[in-house]
């Protein structure tokens, strides 16, 4: 699969060349037709290649424009693979991203242990190539797609999102991916499919947490179809313009920025369409504490702690605390999904 | 153990007990409290409180293993007071970093959250113990009553462990180690007191 040196203006070709498996081919072409109709990225909108190759210069420019804090040392820059991105109007502006170091060393990924630094230490053994994602359940036809196909399916956009953990800490993360709706359209779910379930890899040989932690493995998460189709819901392959480090859910995860972080399943191997609300790991474990919806909501406390405010990761100790925003600040885009719903009941 | 060794050992215990605080202060000044400094300070002070409390509670059962370990009791008050000291620091993180000294926020937290209640109970139970930790208090209260009062240390530690279980996510089992250690110590106490009772009764029978 070739992602040309000229970026994504040659995306059409890349997609067609990239499809190898016969069954996927037809669907891909169908999917592709649909994409072609909906949007084509004009070359002018593509972020210049120099921005990726010389990010530091780019960021100096950004800092000069008042985006302070972007200019932070990123030690693993050298060993992570680049993932060129295009700009997106769905990216949240005016935020200072959390440092690459904090985003990649402070993780909740219980398959690799409960402590925040466990995933960065233990996730390296997980093999992310080859990687396949199965799409099944209430779909026209069960399909399996490789990570290479997914990566070249649509232009990868940079989406800066707020990230709010249910544990009352938060980050700002420049994710890289495209809207999950693109993949769902390609998957052709049947009309009776009302929910999507995501399943994470379950491999005890590389995941010590599977034995240590009492959750229903494999980790599962789910969304209502309209939530999954919302353009903000991101099928994510990278962060900071590089492929995801394993501890952040490599090689592919979802990101739902208006929900608590645990809703955003990592290292996905299966996407399953269902008619009924699917079982989800934390909701199974403690339904009173972790609702199926789990929208960020400062007015609905976790039974054991307040959700009114949050601690910004990487901030100095006495300025960490800040108020939590309804729907994590994405209310304008997503509040209508929940019209008429009692958010205290459907927390 | 001679007096000199006791003094030397006390110096060591003081240094060891101050180490967690010294580390936090050092890391604070070198801007190295990790991605979530509030959590780092909260967890460090909480862990230290619970560990010191459990260590102080281990002294009596250990001492009973052999008469040669009798000197251990001379460290119990020191460890207990250090546990209280770290408990105060832990409480301060909640008052300051979580509640911003807002009485309303604190009242809300205490009323709604059982882990806060358990933690608060654990700290409150230590207050009378710290207040009556002097030799003068022991004399004033009388040995028996003082001893009975200071058994509250066990109740405090139990509250502390419950506090720990209630704050971790369901399914997380990190508090298991400290829980088991405390359980063993409690069990040792129970076994000891049952054996005492039996031997006392046996003594009565033989005498009559």
Interface residues (C-beta under 8 A of the other chain):
Chain A: X102 X105 X106 X114 X116 X167 X169 X212 X213 X214 X215 X285 X286 X289 X301 X303 X304 X305 X306 X311 X313 X314 X316 X317 X318 X320 X321
Chain B: X28 X31 X33 X34 X35 X36 X37 X38 X39 X41 X97 X100 X105 X108 X109 X112 X113 X114 X115 X166 X167 X169 X170 X171 X172 X173 X174
